[in-house]
Amino acid sequence: MDGSFWVRLDEDGAPLTLTFMPPEDHHGVGRQTVEATGGSVSMSVLLPACTPVDLQVLGTRREPVEEYGWIQESKASGVGPMTIASSSPGFHPGGIGSFCFEVGPSDLRVTAKGYRSATIHFDPKSGNRPIVVQLEALPVLRGQVASTSGMPIARALVQLAPASGLGQVLPPWKGKEITSIYTGVDGRFTLAASEPGPHAVGVSGVDLAPRISGIVLLQHEESSYMRIEVDEH
């Protein structure tokens, strides 16, 4: 945004003129100087410069991914990746959202539940509208935890872990390749694995005896189902 306009901001009631200077590059990050003058005020403020852009996120089969978040990163000279803008996960109908990205070439990392995150290099001012990012769907395990009498169990901790190297260690497990979720009031759960292949399914929680409920083979981009029956203490 370039140009000037005036607003009444001065304590004395005098009009202030806000002048937006052309965006510049500051160590790899877009910044815009705003000057305020008038009355007894004379000041200059450095603000992030941003460009409005539509972002569309699609899945493996080009289905709309309607809940996602993103992080915009810039690599300044002599410095590692630096977050310059971000958006928390939110709902975007049709997978399309309108955002204001900081100017200049940068990396955009998009994340969504059930999908592998993807990073693209882009320039918000490149003229490509909208920006389209495609995410790879992860293998998913859906199911329900219930007692041997058939009653659904809420707040049970269900975990997925790569079967190799796990041995007979009982859950709960810890590790970056392990995904976890608590069951809902109906005992149901949905878990996305980090990779396809054989996974051990572990269940634990208050009043539940920790157990490995079995091994499930999760296929690439596919969904599997497992009903888990457990004994309560």
C-alpha positions in Angstrom: 0.0 0.0 0.0 1.5 3.4 -1.0 0.2 6.9 -0.7 -1.2 9.2 2.1 -4.4 10.0 3.9 -5.3 11.9 7.1 -7.1 10.9 10.3 -7.8 12.6 13.6 -5.4 11.0 16.0 -3.6 13.9 17.7 -4.5 14.6 21.3 -5.0 18.3 20.4 -7.6 17.2 17.7 -5.3 18.3 14.9 -5.4 16.0 11.8 -2.5 13.6 11.3 -1.3 12.7 7.9 -0.3 9.0 7.6 2.1 8.3 4.7 2.7 4.7 3.6 6.0 4.4 2.0 6.7 1.7 -0.7 7.5 -1.7 0.8 11.2 -2.5 1.1 13.3 -5.6 1.9 14.7 -5.6 5.4 17.1 -8.6 5.8 14.9 -10.9 3.8 11.7 -9.7 5.4 9.2 -7.3 3.8 8.6 -4.2 5.8 6.7 -0.9 5.2 7.4 2.4 6.8 4.4 4.5 8.0 5.1 8.2 8.8 2.6 10.2 10.9 2.9 14.0 10.9 0.7 16.9 12.0 0.1 19.0 15.1 2.7 18.1 17.7 3.3 14.6 16.3 6.1 13.5 14.0 6.9 9.8 14.0 7.9 6.9 11.8 6.8 3.3 12.4 8.1 0.2 10.6 5.3 -2.3 10.0 5.1 -5.7 8.2 4.1 -5.2 4.6 1.6 -7.8 3.4 -0.2 -8.8 0.2 -3.7 -10.2 0.2 -3.7 -13.6 -1.5 -6.2 -16.5 -1.9 -4.9 -19.9 -0.7 -6.5 -23.2 -1.8 -5.6 -26.4 -0.1 -6.4 -29.8 -1.8 -5.9 -33.4 -0.8 -4.3 -36.3 -2.7 -7.3 -36.8 -4.9 -7.8 -33.0 -5.3 -10.6 -33.0 -2.7 -10.9 -29.7 -0.8 -9.1 -29.7 2.6 -11.3 -27.3 4.5 -9.5 -27.2 7.9 -5.8 -26.1 7.8 -3.3 -23.7 9.2 -0.1 -22.3 7.8 3.3 -20.7 8.6 5.2 -18.3 6.4 9.0 -18.4 6.9 11.8 -16.3 5.5 15.5 -17.2 5.5 17.4 -14.0 6.4 21.1 -13.7 5.6 23.1 -15.6 8.2 20.0 -16.7 10.0 17.9 -19.8 9.9 14.2 -20.0 9.0 12.2 -17.3 10.7 8.5 -17.2 11.1 7.2 -13.9 9.7 3.4 -14.7 9.6 1.1 -17.6 10.6 -2.5 -18.7 10.8 -3.9 -21.1 13.3 -6.0 -24.1 12.0 -9.4 -22.9 10.9 -12.3 -23.8 8.7 -12.2 -22.6 5.1 -15.2 -23.6 2.8 -14.0 -25.4 -0.3 -10.5 -25.3 1.0 -10.1 -21.6 0.0 -9.1 -18.9 2.4 -8.1 -15.2 1.9 -5.0 -14.2 3.9 -2.4 -11.4 4.0 1.1 -12.7 3.4 4.2 -10.7 4.0 5.9 -9.5 0.8 9.0 -11.1 -0.7 10.0 -14.6 -1.6 9.5 -17.0 1.3 8.5 -20.6 2.3 4.9 -21.4 3.1 4.2 -24.5 5.2 0.6 -25.8 5.3 -0.6 -28.3 7.9 -3.9 -30.2 8.2 -5.1 -33.0 10.4 -4.9 -36.3 8.6 -2.4 -35.0 6.0 1.3 -34.7 5.7 2.4 -31.1 5.9 3.7 -29.5 2.7 6.1 -26.6 2.1 6.2 -24.5 -1.1 8.4 -21.6 -2.1 6.4 -18.6 -3.3 6.2 -14.9 -3.7 2.9 -13.3 -2.7 3.4 -10.7 -5.5 4.1 -13.2 -8.2 0.6 -12.8 -9.7 -0.4 -16.5 -9.4 -4.0 -16.5 -8.0 -5.0 -18.4 -6.1 -2.0 -20.2 -4.6 -2.7 -23.9 -4.6 -1.1 -26.4 -2.2 -1.7 -30.1 -2.4 -1.3 -32.3 0.7 -0.7 -36.0 0.8 -3.4 -38.0 2.8 -2.0 -40.1 5.6 -3.2 -43.6 6.4 -6.0 -43.5 9.0 -7.2 -45.9 11.7 -10.8 -45.4 12.9 -12.5 -47.5 15.5 -14.2 -47.8 18.9 -13.1 -48.9 22.4 -15.7 -50.7 24.4 -15.9 -53.0 27.4 -16.4 -56.7 27.1 -20.0 -56.1 28.0 -20.3 -53.8 25.0 -20.4 -50.4 26.7 -18.4 -47.6 24.9 -15.4 -46.3 26.9 -14.7 -42.6 26.9 -11.3 -41.0 27.6 -9.4 -44.1 26.7 -5.9 -43.3 25.3 -5.5 -45.0 21.9 -2.0 -45.0 20.3 -0.5 -46.0 17.0 3.2 -47.0 16.9 5.3 -48.6 14.1 5.4 -52.3 15.0 9.1 -52.7 14.3 11.3 -52.5 17.4 8.3 -52.1 19.8 8.7 -55.5 21.4 6.3 -56.3 24.2 6.5 -52.8 25.8 3.0 -52.0 27.1 1.4 -48.5 26.5 1.4 -45.7 27.0 4.2 -45.1 24.6 6.4 -42.1 23.9 8.2 -41.1 20.7 7.9 -38.7 17.7 6.5 -41.5 15.4 3.7 -42.3 17.8 0.3 -40.7 17.4 -2.3 -40.6 20.2 -5.9 -39.6 20.8 -8.5 -39.9 23.6 -11.8 -41.6 22.7 -15.0 -39.5 22.7 -18.1 -40.1 24.8 -19.1 -42.8 22.3 -15.7 -44.6 22.6 -14.9 -43.7 19.0 -11.5 -42.5 17.7 -9.7 -41.5 14.5 -5.9 -41.6 14.3 -3.6 -40.7 11.3 -0.3 -42.6 11.2 2.9 -40.9 10.2 3.7 -43.6 7.6 2.0 -46.6 6.0 2.9 -50.1 7.2 2.3 -52.4 10.2 1.3 -50.5 13.4 0.7 -51.7 16.9 -2.4 -50.4 18.5 -2.2 -49.6 22.2 -4.9 -48.8 24.7 -4.5 -47.4 28.2 -6.3 -45.1 30.7 -7.9 -44.8 34.1 -9.5 -48.1 35.2 -8.1 -49.8 32.1 -5.3 -52.4 32.0 -2.7 -51.3 29.5 -2.6 -53.6 26.5 -1.5 -54.0 22.9 -4.7 -54.6 21.1 -3.2 -56.0 17.9 -1.2 -55.2 14.8 -2.9 -53.4 11.9 -1.5 -52.9 8.4 -2.2 -49.4 7.3 -2.2 -48.8 3.6 -1.1 -45.6 1.8 -3.9 -43.0 1.8 -6.5 -45.6 3.0 -8.7 -45.9 6.1 -8.9 -49.0 8.3 -11.3 -49.9 11.1 -10.8 -51.6 14.5 -13.1 -52.4 17.3 -11.2 -52.8 20.6 -12.7 -54.6 23.6 -11.0 -54.1 26.9 -11.4 -55.3 30.5 -12.0 -52.6 33.1 -10.3 -52.8 36.5 
